[in-house]
Amino acid sequence: MVKLSRLWASPWLCLPASLAHDLSQVYLGLRSYFARPNIKTWASLTWRGLHFKNPLGIAGGVDKNADHLNSWWSYGVGFIEVGTVTPKPQSANPPPIISRNSEREAVWNKMGFPNKGAVHVATNLKKLVRPYATPLLVNIGKNRETTNVDAYKDYLSLIDTFENTADAFVINISSPNTSGLRELFKPEFLTGFLAQLRAHTRRPLLLKLSPDLADAAFAEVLDTSLAAGVDGWIISNTTTAREINPVTQAPYFEAAGGVSGRPLAQRSLFLLKSAVNHLGARRGDRLLISAGGVSSPEDVFERLALGADLVQIYSALIFSGPGFLKKVAVAAESLEFSAIKAKNK
Ligand SMILES: Cc1cc2nc3c(=O)[nH]c(=O)nc-3n(C[C@H](O)[C@H](O)[C@H](O)COP(=O)(O)O)c2cc1C
């Protein structure tokens, strides 16, 4: 049951998740025709020549096709990640592909990179004037029929397509919804795969990590990717771990697919702390972006205080709507503590 107060604030929660998602896409698309950037300034950060007026951005999957950029800029985001984009357009996995549990503030999805393909997204980006209203990351992934052995070819072709329009790339090998994709984290793939990508672009490369890597494997992936020359990490994608409903003794969601939102918060926080500790001084000016279960302004400030440079949200937009971005900016204005003061890396 959704609480009445929550329904009042977020009435779309009374609709099925997939319908609410589809309607939001129509609304954001229409709004993008007339919306104007209105970026809030707090805890600014300049990194590799990119200026982030504030550190709170939208995560991969929110604007898969770069169709709604004006809307997101008008809501005040500090940066945008578009995608995941694949070389060829592809449809979603068979339904159901999205569901939610409002009490647990949890979202389940099994989308599988539905997107209009690289040409569509690049055409949208080429219409914009540079510099963009905020830094813009392009999240790249392979088409589902591309094998892991050939995966690098998809990523290289995406880099070619977006080299002049992306401010930085996010390498997505952490989605649980493309069969076998996470195998690319294995050392026998990862070293050569990242070396190919690194040699192919001047743009910063960020690696998006899976929360389901065992702790030792997580540390190993950090070391391997650091040695391969990545410029930062996003921690994390959705999880295949499941909370158990204490009443029914069954998981809240089916085993396939990824869960985001509040149930992911603890693991995401733990991995952020682990990364900060493990990298230590080796981190240098590399970027750490925290995502996963951020659902209040305090969560945002906590991630920054723990060493994240930037923070991303997806599920919070589902439960609180885009007003969440303003809520954080207002809370930040009333705060005076070192972790959210402007910093230059
Ligand atoms: C419906 C949905 C679709 C998503 N699609 C993508 C995607 O295409 N690419 C990606 O890298 N992450 C995707 N994600 C994962 C988010 O970017 C984010 O890492 C994750 O949801 C954790 O953040 P949150 O708890 O704030 O939602 C998706 C998440 C959701 C809920």
The ligand as an SDF file (V2000), in Angstrom:
LIG
                    3D

 31 33  0  0  0  0  0  0  0  0999 V2000
   14.3450    1.7050  -14.9420 C   0  0  0  0  0  0  0  0  0  0  0  0
   15.8390    1.7920  -14.8610 C   0  0  0  0  0  0  0  0  0  0  0  0
   16.5910    1.7760  -16.0360 C   0  0  0  0  0  0  0  0  0  0  0  0
   17.9880    1.8530  -15.9700 C   0  0  0  0  0  0  0  0  0  0  0  0
   18.7130    1.8730  -17.1300 N   0  0  0  0  0  0  0  0  0  0  0  0
   20.0520    1.9930  -17.0620 C   0  0  0  0  0  0  0  0  0  0  0  0
   20.8280    2.0790  -18.2520 C   0  0  0  0  0  0  0  0  0  0  0  0
   20.3090    2.0830  -19.3770 O   0  0  0  0  0  0  0  0  0  0  0  0
   22.1710    2.1910  -18.1300 N   0  0  0  0  0  0  0  0  0  0  0  0
   22.7850    2.2310  -16.9090 C   0  0  0  0  0  0  0  0  0  0  0  0
   24.0160    2.3380  -16.8550 O   0  0  0  0  0  0  0  0  0  0  0  0
   22.0810    2.1620  -15.7670 N   0  0  0  0  0  0  0  0  0  0  0  0
   20.7390    2.0510  -15.8130 C   0  0  0  0  0  0  0  0  0  0  0  0
   20.0240    2.0000  -14.6600 N   0  0  0  0  0  0  0  0  0  0  0  0
   20.7340    2.0240  -13.3480 C   0  0  0  0  0  0  0  0  0  0  0  0
   20.8650    3.4520  -12.7820 C   0  0  0  0  0  0  0  0  0  0  0  0
   21.6390    4.2580  -13.6150 O   0  0  0  0  0  0  0  0  0  0  0  0
   21.4910    3.4400  -11.3840 C   0  0  0  0  0  0  0  0  0  0  0  0
   22.8120    2.9800  -11.4730 O   0  0  0  0  0  0  0  0  0  0  0  0
   20.7250    2.5610  -10.3950 C   0  0  0  0  0  0  0  0  0  0  0  0
   19.3390    2.6500  -10.6160 O   0  0  0  0  0  0  0  0  0  0  0  0
   21.0300    2.9300   -8.9460 C   0  0  0  0  0  0  0  0  0  0  0  0
   20.5850    4.2380   -8.6590 O   0  0  0  0  0  0  0  0  0  0  0  0
   19.1750    4.5500   -7.9190 P   0  0  0  0  0  0  0  0  0  0  0  0
   19.1130    3.6820   -6.6980 O   0  0  0  0  0  0  0  0  0  0  0  0
   19.2210    6.0190   -7.6340 O   0  0  0  0  0  0  0  0  0  0  0  0
   18.1140    4.2060   -8.8810 O   0  0  0  0  0  0  0  0  0  0  0  0
   18.6290    1.9300  -14.7070 C   0  0  0  0  0  0  0  0  0  0  0  0
   17.8630    1.9540  -13.5380 C   0  0  0  0  0  0  0  0  0  0  0  0
   16.4890    1.8940  -13.5970 C   0  0  0  0  0  0  0  0  0  0  0  0
   15.6950    1.9460  -12.3160 C   0  0  0  0  0  0  0  0  0  0  0  0
  1  2  1  0
  2  3  1  0
  2 30  2  0
  3  4  2  0
  4  5  1  0
  4 28  1  0
  5  6  2  0
  6  7  1  0
  6 13  1  0
  7  8  2  0
  7  9  1  0
  9 10  1  0
 10 11  2  0
 10 12  1  0
 12 13  2  0
 13 14  1  0
 14 15  1  0
 14 28  1  0
 15 16  1  0
 16 17  1  0
 16 18  1  0
 18 19  1  0
 18 20  1  0
 20 21  1  0
 20 22  1  0
 22 23  1  0
 23 24  1  0
 24 25  2  0
 24 26  1  0
 24 27  1  0
 28 29  2  0
 29 30  1  0
 30 31  1  0
M  END
$$$$
